[in-house]
Amino acid sequence: MAEITYHSTRDAAREAIPFSQAVVRGIAPDGGLYVPSSFPGLDITDPQLAALDYEGLAEKVLSLLITDFSKEELSSCVHRAYGSGFRHPGVAPIHSCGNVHFIELYHGPTLAFKDMALSILPHVLTTAAGKLGIDDTIVILTATSGDTGKAALEGFADVPGTQIVVFYPTDGVSEVQKRQMTTQEGANTHVVGITGNFDDAQNGVKAIFADGKIRERIARRGYRFSSANSINPGRLLPQIVYYINGYLELVRRNTILPGEKVHVVVPTGNFGNILAAWYARHMGLPVGRFICASNSNNVLTDFMRTGRYSLDRRFSPTISPSMDILISSNLERFLYELADRDPAKVVSLMSDLKNDGVYEIDRTMMKNMADFYGGFADDTATVSAIEELYRTYGYVVDTHTAVGYRVYQDFLRETGDDRPVLLASTASPFKFSRSVAEAVGVPVEGKSDFELIDLLAERCCLDIPAPIRGIADRSIRHPETCKKDEMARVVEELLS
Ligand SMILES: *Cc1c(COP(=O)(O)O)cnc(C)c1O
């Protein structure tokens, strides 16, 4: 088996480090993101592959990419993540509505797709630290637009040798999301609201990571930072698995022939999820087009249509808040591949973005992006997609998934290309109870999001998922808030 190493998207010298080191660092010292030295191939038509269950497939796929872990180490990480933490035996089951096959990625502890990666990351990270002989406490520092924070908190809660600090925009997450985070259990968990939007939170975290002085001060007390954001390669790799699993499930159901191409639709924010699908294709998954769905914060739609990425736009809060972003942090890995792995091009684009708030890719890169289709749906279109799916198929989806469905319909209308589609269903409808309940005809006036959870369940004859049953009555353990320029001070105080 070929050894896979990792290097930074910005490093001309391509300093090669093992996966263990990349996952502990989270982000490269030069500000770039770690990428694998190559993409190992997988024979998707191999019947032995199709015979694997989710755990078996995860072990197989991850063993190709994480070559410095032993088989036992990997299998223990995979088992601790997917062995019992998911409420469905298939972990990420498929629900089909006509040609559209939803991969339900929300059966984990926090009802959102981020559980898929964040349930395994803590085990991968602590295993990696052990292999490197690190005995510092690992401090996970995370900015969240709602779902990452809670999934990271669940994943790391009471994991020995770790502390976790989560910053969220106080007005940028749903009531349910906020309550999920502020009620978090675990002696090593810290949750702080900031006044600002998600990008403010993310920039604040990036600034702390980049500050050598803070790093030195906390190191003297036995701490070191790492990131659970989707820039960490340990977040990205586990996401490749469910696209392959979803594809194999369609093969098992005779919906497609082994080797037949499907399209992939992904409601996109930080570009981690759709990037994982693209990585899966590099490993041999037969994907035709990648449909990148945004909400009204449609910087990616414009980028895909014009090749120009510009921050000169207004930030608008939507009913799909986990996709409310201006700076899509994982895009750098995408640019790196589009540039045929030329770090100089990445460095130049990133400095344009930093200095001028805009960059434009060249013709070659644009050509390399031809399999991507960018589209967006505003809140009205999102609500109508939820209503339509419920009316036509009796299927209830959340607001993010609905954005994906609506953009797919635009794609279908424009191209007439009706191949089977795998659509990443990224959250449970109960997580966004107000918008979903309203879309399916529940009167929402005067009702809290919590009451709407019950009413939505009643209306659509669904069971309320255990993790949010009775959440309104849990006591708040993390009431803290701060200003966006106080984040560094807050972190140091928490660790002192
Ligand atoms: C995080 C998130 C997204 C966006 O995923 P990216 O990997 O950041 O593109 C979409 N939907 C939901 C529900 C999410 O939590």
The ligand as an SDF file (V2000), in Angstrom:
LIG
                    3D

 15 15  0  0  0  0  0  0  0  0999 V2000
  -22.1160   22.8180    8.0000 C   0  0  0  0  0  0  0  0  0  0  0  0
  -23.3900   22.6220    7.3140 C   0  0  0  0  0  0  0  0  0  0  0  0
  -23.4990   22.8070    5.9350 C   0  0  0  0  0  0  0  0  0  0  0  0
  -22.3270   23.2810    5.0890 C   0  0  0  0  0  0  0  0  0  0  0  0
  -21.3180   22.3110    4.9850 O   0  0  0  0  0  0  0  0  0  0  0  0
  -19.8480   22.7510    4.4930 P   0  0  0  0  0  0  0  0  0  0  0  0
  -19.0380   21.5100    4.6290 O   0  0  0  0  0  0  0  0  0  0  0  0
  -19.4030   23.8270    5.4310 O   0  0  0  0  0  0  0  0  0  0  0  0
  -19.9740   23.2160    3.1100 O   0  0  0  0  0  0  0  0  0  0  0  0
  -24.7220   22.5520    5.3580 C   0  0  0  0  0  0  0  0  0  0  0  0
  -25.7820   22.1700    6.0770 N   0  0  0  0  0  0  0  0  0  0  0  0
  -25.7150   21.9800    7.4140 C   0  0  0  0  0  0  0  0  0  0  0  0
  -26.9360   21.5780    8.1680 C   0  0  0  0  0  0  0  0  0  0  0  0
  -24.5160   22.1870    8.0690 C   0  0  0  0  0  0  0  0  0  0  0  0
  -24.4550   22.0080    9.3950 O   0  0  0  0  0  0  0  0  0  0  0  0
  1  2  1  0
  2  3  1  0
  2 14  2  0
  3  4  1  0
  3 10  2  0
  4  5  1  0
  5  6  1  0
  6  7  2  0
  6  8  1  0
  6  9  1  0
 10 11  1  0
 11 12  2  0
 12 13  1  0
 12 14  1  0
 14 15  1  0
M  END
$$$$
